[in-house]
Amino acid sequence: MLQSMTAPPLHLHDAAFGYGDRRIVAGVDLTVNEGDVMAILGPNASGKSTIIRGILGLADHQGGHVEVFGTAIADLSDKTALGYVPQHHSLSTSVAATVREVVATGRLVRRRWWQRTSAEDRRIVDEAIDLVGLSDRAKEEVSHLSGGQQRRVLIARALAAQPRILLMDEPTAGVDAANQQLLAEVIGRLAAAGTTMVVVTHELDAIQHVVSRVVCVSSGHIDFDGTSEEYAAHVAAHAIGTSHHHHDDVAPLPAALRPGPLEGTATRRVP
């Protein structure tokens, strides 16, 4: 249960996350405010995806404080406030499901298992599909879609749960330039609608026009947190690139934590 609907969507203080006895990130101070579109950048194995996984409970919370709308993450029994689009997805070719059917699974968290799908459920599902630009593919099997289209299906599924903050891990990774542009347009529409987002990405160029905050992670610590304008100035001053290639921060997740068959203001520390 959320303690406060006026508290920031996410607040981390001196947070540490890892896997088992392995600490990946530590000393994370981060506040995500309502309406923020935050990009998290960093080189390979820097820990940026681990921060997202830690917030979601997919990585071990090893220290510090994490709050979602004022509620400590350990006390958060209802996590519908958090929507998640994973990096590794496999909308399985062995599952004969249409776009609408996959997106509709996002509504399951919003009703009891015995309750039937309502007209409101169907409206929200159709709205989510339209928002990601797949209305003309709603009845098509997901196995027939491109990788970029499947990524948009996963975004729509997350939106169908009506989260208050959307966490996305590399939404533009592994897709061609045309689909990157389409995904960027989706993120732009979400931003225009006031959706609070945290996006782990190494393709900042594709979404830089909608990003309001940029956080850089290096060696398991945040070393920059500022507006997109401040980041542009920071890059120019240090003559570094804006793209940070990203693979897994850690070894693959344990089987119990892997996606299922349908898945494939902080202190600024400027070096």
Beta strands, then each sheet from edge to edge (+ up, - down):
strand 1: 10-19
strand 2: 22-32
strand 3: 37-41
strand 4: 60-68
strand 5: 71-72
strand 6: 82-85
strand 7: 165-169
strand 8: 196-200
strand 9: 213-218
strand 10: 221-227
sheet 1: 2+ 1- 4+ 5-
sheet 2: 6+ 7+ 8+ 3+ 9+ 10-
end
